[in-house]
Amino acid sequence: MHTLAEVSEDAEDALQKLVDELDASKFNLRRQQLVKPGLATGSLSPETVARAFTELMPTDAVVVDESATAGFLTYPLSETAEPHDWLSLTGGSIGFGLPTSIGAAVACPERKVICLQGDGGAMYTIQSLWTMARENLDICVVIFANRKYQILQIELARVGAQSMNKKTLDMMDLGNPDLDFVKLAEGMGVRGGRATSAEEFNKQFAAAMSEPGPVLIEAILEVVDLPI
């Protein structure tokens, strides 16, 4: 892989030199208008959350993404969002989202940090909420609550596990009892809210983007079957 320009270098100048080298200036560029998806209504799904995220995210936000299976649509839709930085899970273990958000907020206190967090991964480092409250960090945590470790179900299917009985599925289930992330957040000093529809999420996320300080939104998602 060749790096055209490092972070500290002039990327625009590098692109111009590449155009000159390839004699590409004679071609007309096709410009594609970036159109935001607009806010959704109705049921709350990964897509409706992603649309609100893209529509309402402020300029220069830092996004920490550990939404895993529930957030597959968030990244592609974000191409029309305001300019932002994206910190993503590279694979392997889970649980990095909440503490990484703390690091981003400490490093860049003037920027809004948005943590897209799966409910299963959140339970690995849930104590991070207390630190967010203690340091009054400007972080909005969005919990994608599908009540299961869906990635494990997908991986089992990928390796050829043909029959997943009730006992197997119970090992990947986060219900019975259901986790209450609003109470978990409030118990550690973080404002919490729960959204069960697109309208509720839109309202809560818009408020979180305009108000400083830590806040958590538990997005109760409809059941969505993902492609394996």
Secondary structure, DSSP 8 states (H G I E B T S, - for coil): ---S--TTS-HHHHHHHHHHHHT-TTS--------------SB--HHHHHHHHHHH--TTEEEEEE-GGGGTTHHHHGGGSSSEEEEE--SS----HHHHHHHHHHH-TTS-EEEEEEHHHHTTSTTHHHHHHHTT--EEEEEEE-SB-HHHHHHHHHTT-----HHHHHTTB-TTTT--HHHHHHHTT-EEEEE-BHHHHHHHHHHHHHS-S-EEEEEE--------
